[in-house]
Structures are given as structure tokens and as C-alpha cells.
């Protein structure tokens, strides 16, 4: 029989709960495009309408491992966001302005 999450969580140590929360927060900061779209409560069909493309093109875009920055920027903007390109170095981060529109 399936157990309720609250029951499982109650049996976790404080350290295990903290670890689970850390992992959860990290997953919120890093996600594939299709999960980002779902988190924004958008379907491929609704995103396709905003982008003036068909649903199959959105599906293909979400599976790509390489794309133009302008394509990614348009995808993010269609969900109401803005794309920022940041270079991360051991001593800090730098926002790259070349790709800003």
C-alpha cells in the first residue's frame, strides 16, 4: 500500500529533510526546457501559438541540445521571461551583454 508523503517525511531525520530541501531547491534552479514550460503551466500548443510555430516544432526545440541563442531567447520570452547569458568563473560571474536584444 502506498504511504503518504507526510508519513515518510515525519520519519526522516532533520539532516535528511535539509538534504531533500537542498536538492529540491537545486532542481528548481536547473531544469530542461520542457520542465520549465510545465512549471510555467504552459502546454506545447499554447507556446506554439505565441511563437507562431506548430506544436511539433516546440517539441523538437525542447529536445535539442544545441540551438541559436535567438531561438532560446524567443522561447523564454514566449513564457514571459528574459534570457540572460552568464559566464561563471571560480572568482565570480559576468553577465555577457553581446546577446542582449
Residue pairs with C-beta under 8 A, 6 or more apart in sequence:
9 17
12 20
31 39
32 62
33 61
33 62
33 75
34 62
36 79
37 43
37 44
37 47
37 62
37 79
40 79
40 80
40 81
42 79
44 55
44 58
44 59
44 62
45 55
47 58
47 75
47 78
47 79
48 54
48 55
48 57
48 58
50 78
51 57
51 58
51 74
51 75
51 78
61 67
61 71
61 75
69 83
69 85
69 99
72 83
73 83
73 99
73 101
76 82
76 83
77 83
83 99
84 95
85 95
85 96
85 98
85 99
86 93
86 94
86 95
86 96
87 93
87 94
87 96
